[in-house]
């Protein structure tokens, strides 16, 4: 009796070796060995031939691409938590299941968010550039003065896993925790975090010293921080974003930072990444990172393990544990 043909799994980017090796063992796997972002034509070819597609955030899988999928493609097993780059409605209409990798990047992203808060408040990047440029002439009482965190108010937009993990860290730095969320969290969580809930985002924004964006990118959160809302912020406020760049009106944010209408920002994501607003690149009051929120070796391996479980479960005839039903804020 001939062996059962293994399903074809197409992986769009280079994954950790341990994950790719296991995929090769379990499935007929096509890897992206040189790690180049796939063109639209290459993505279309992958979707036309694959039984399972394993994309990442760099792959824009819109309705047009999904229409090109072969009838055998029944699972898109995303390597990553966010699925705003996939047209979920079009996938559902074609009978394609979409999975993601929730939970495994929570602590890493919360760490990075806290790091950005510290970096902006204490001007770490600016100071590091000063030293590297050979322009530091020694300690002085009024040079490079930043902002103390203790006693300040942190407003978290999106109190999910990452928002709560950030709140736990921020408490340790003496920050007062405030949050806005689509739904109020359980009272026990509020008690643990000593968190104040704001039903009105506008009301919260006008009172915060630091605002952290930790909500997913959905139609409801596109430009959630639009020009009107950004103008509610205090001139001394700091904005940090480790979620998705599209949640902020980046052009308005850039102008306000340039005019010192907002004190500073820490950005790990951008509205048109990898393209960054040129105005941001010239500003000293902004810390810019290349989408490093979940970039730890452990996190990437954990994400890969989630993908493996989702694909294996689906192929074995079971419902994948991380099936995406909807993505709400």
Rosetta blueprint (number, residue, H / E / L):
1 X L
2 X L
3 X L
4 X L
5 X L
6 X L
7 X L
8 X E
9 X E
10 X E
11 X E
12 X L
13 X L
14 X L
15 X L
16 X L
17 X H
18 X H
19 X H
20 X H
21 X H
22 X H
23 X H
24 X H
25 X H
26 X H
27 X L
28 X E
29 X E
30 X E
31 X L
32 X L
33 X L
34 X L
35 X L
36 X L
37 X L
38 X L
39 X L
40 X H
41 X H
42 X H
43 X H
44 X H
45 X H
46 X H
47 X H
48 X H
49 X H
50 X L
51 X L
52 X E
53 X E
54 X E
55 X L
56 X L
57 X L
58 X L
59 X L
60 X L
61 X E
62 X L
63 X H
64 X H
65 X H
66 X H
67 X H
68 X L
69 X L
70 X L
71 X L
72 X L
73 X L
74 X L
75 X E
76 X E
77 X E
78 X L
79 X L
80 X L
81 X L
82 X L
83 X L
84 X L
85 X L
86 X E
87 X L
88 X H
89 X H
90 X H
91 X H
92 X H
93 X H
94 X L
95 X L
96 X L
97 X E
98 X E
99 X E
100 X L
101 X L
102 X L
103 X L
104 X L
105 X L
106 X H
107 X H
108 X H
109 X H
110 X H
111 X H
112 X H
113 X H
114 X H
115 X H
116 X H
117 X H
118 X H
119 X H
120 X H
121 X H
122 X L
123 X L
124 X H
125 X H
126 X H
127 X H
128 X H
129 X H
130 X H
131 X H
132 X H
133 X L
134 X L
135 X L
136 X L
137 X L
138 X L
139 X L
140 X L
141 X L
142 X L
143 X L
144 X L
145 X L
146 X L
147 X L
148 X L
149 X L
150 X L
151 X L
152 X L
153 X E
154 X E
155 X E
156 X E
157 X E
158 X L
159 X L
160 X L
161 X H
162 X H
163 X H
164 X H
165 X H
166 X H
167 X H
168 X H
169 X H
170 X H
171 X H
172 X H
173 X L
174 X L
175 X L
176 X E
177 X E
178 X E
179 X E
180 X E
181 X L
182 X L
183 X L
184 X L
185 X L
186 X L
187 X H
188 X H
189 X H
190 X H
191 X H
192 X H
193 X H
194 X L
195 X E
196 X E
197 X E
198 X L
199 X L
200 X L
201 X H
202 X H
203 X H
204 X H
205 X H
206 X L
207 X L
208 X L
209 X L
210 X E
211 X E
212 X E
213 X E
214 X L
215 X L
216 X L
217 X L
218 X L
219 X L
220 X L
221 X L
222 X L
223 X L
224 X L
225 X E
226 X L
227 X H
228 X H
229 X H
230 X H
231 X L
232 X L
233 X L
234 X L
235 X L
236 X L
237 X L
238 X E
239 X E
240 X E
241 X E
242 X L
243 X L
244 X L
245 X H
246 X H
247 X H
248 X E
249 X L
250 X H
251 X H
252 X H
253 X H
254 X H
255 X H
256 X H
257 X H
258 X H
259 X L
260 X L
261 X L
262 X L
263 X L
264 X E
265 X E
266 X E
267 X E
268 X L
269 X L
270 X L
271 X L
272 X E
273 X L
274 X L
275 X E
276 X L
277 X L
278 X H
279 X H
280 X H
281 X H
282 X L
283 X L
284 X L
285 X L
286 X E
287 X E
288 X E
289 X L
290 X L
291 X L
292 X L
293 X L
294 X L
295 X L
296 X L
297 X H
298 X H
299 X H
300 X H
301 X H
302 X H
303 X H
304 X H
305 X H
306 X H
307 X H
308 X H
309 X H
310 X H
311 X H
312 X H
313 X H
314 X H
315 X H
316 X L
317 X L
318 X L
319 X L
320 X L
321 X L
322 X L
323 X E
324 X L
325 X L
326 X L
327 X L
328 X L
329 X L
